Amino acid sequence: MPQKSQYKDLKKQKKSYSGKKKAHTFKVQAIIHYRTQQVLSLCTSRGAVHDFELFKRNLHQIPAGAFILADKGYQGIYAVYPNSLLPLKAKKHCKLDPELKIYNQEINKRRIGIEHVFGSLKTFKILAERYRNRGKRLGLRFNLIAGIYNMELSEK
């Protein structure tokens, strides 16, 4: 009898185990307010999930009428969410025109504040290093840290 329960546990582990990285993988996607720098919501996933796939799964969490600034991993976002802006990717063996590089720089100037938020969240070592706790509680812990970060912002 105990062998069957061990087999079920192995199945659960396969969902998040990456043979390439030899580790269990998790992904967290954050929605951050552009002006206030507050973390609005978080989406978590187990295993190797593409950024855009996670975005499509959690489309209902985006506030109505919100404008999205995303990175190059979200190619095709216009079809799902037209009120968005992302940098252009260069094609293989072709460089971007100087005008398009300036366009990308302008977008990235606005996105850098969001990247700074991720950097300040990583002052909590549990997010900066390998996560060594229960996988089920990653979302809860990330939400708690985001709440602490938001509270520190409101005190300033």
N, C-alpha and C positions, 0 to 999 in steps of 0.2 A: 503493500500500500504506500509507503513513504516515497517510493520511486515515482509514482504519478505526480505527487505534489512537487517534487524536485523538477520534473519535466515541465510543469506549468510555469515555475519560476524562471526556467531557462527561456521559455517562449517570451515572457515579459521582458527579459533582459535583451533579447535580440532586437526589440524595437528601437533601442537607443544605442546599441553597440556598433561601433565603427571598426571594421577589421583593418582599415587603412591606418587609422590613428591609434589602434589598439586601446581604445578607451570608450566609455559611454559618453555620448555627446548630447548636449542640450542647446537650444537656441532661444534667445530672448529678444523680442522686438519691442521697442519703446516708442510711444507717441509723445512728443515734447512740444509744448507751446513755444512758438518762435520768440515772442516778446518777453514773456515772464520767465522763460526757461524752466517751467515746472513740468514734471513728468505727469502726463494726463492718464495714460493707461499702458499696460504691459501685456504682451502676448508671449506665451512660452510654448515650446514644442520639444518633443523628445526625438532624438535621432537626427540624421542629415536631412534637413528640409530647406529648400531654397527660400531666400528672403521674400521673393515675390509670391510664392505659394503660401507662405505664412500670412502675408498681407491679404491675400484673397480670402483666406479662411476667417480672418478677423476684421473684415470690412465693416461689419456692423458696429464696431467699437469706435469708429472715427466719427467725431462730432459733425453734425449736418452743416454743410457749406464750408468745411475746413479746406484750407489750401495746403497741399503737401509738397514739401521739398524732399526729394529722395536722391540716393546715389545711383551709380550706373548699374547696380544689380537689379534694378526695377524696370528694365526695358520692357515696354508694352503696357505700362501702367495707364496710359491715356485711354485705352480701350475699356478698362475697368473703372477708372476714376479720372474723368476728364479735367478736374480742377487740380492739376498737379504739374510739377516742373522738375525735370531732371537733366543732368548734363548729357551731352551727346558723346557717343562712342566713336572712335576712329575705326574705319574698316581695315581689314587685313591689307598690309602693304601700301596703305594710303595714310598720309598725315592729315590732320585737321587743318583747315584754312585758318589764317590768323584771326579772322572775324569770329569764327566758331570757338577758337581758344579763348578769346575775350568773353564770349557768351558763357562758356564753362566757368571761367574765373569769377564772373559776377554771381553765378549760382553758388559756387563754392564759398564765396565770401559770406553769403547768407547762411550757409550750412555749417560754417565753422563754429558758431555758437552752440549748435546742437552737439557737435563733436566734443566741445569743452564740457558739456553736461555729462557725457559718457566718461570723460576723463576724471571728473570730480566724483562720479559714482564709484569709480575704481579706487578711490581712497579707502573704501571698505575692502579689506583684503580678501574677503570671501568672494568678491566678484572679480578681483584682479588675478587671482591665482586659480589653480585647479579646484573645482568644486568637489569637496570630499564628504558631503552629507547626503541625506536621503534625496533621491531624485524627485520624489513626489512633492517635496517641500521647497523646491527651487523657486517656484512662482510666488509662494508665500513670503519667502525670505527676500526676494527681489522687491516685492511690493512694500515690505517693511522698510527696506533701505531707501526706496524711492520716497516713502512717506517721511522718513527722517530728513532726506535731502530737501523735500518740499517745505518742511517745517523750518529748516535752517534758512531757506530762501525768504520765507515770510518774516523772519526775525530781523533780517538785514534792513 
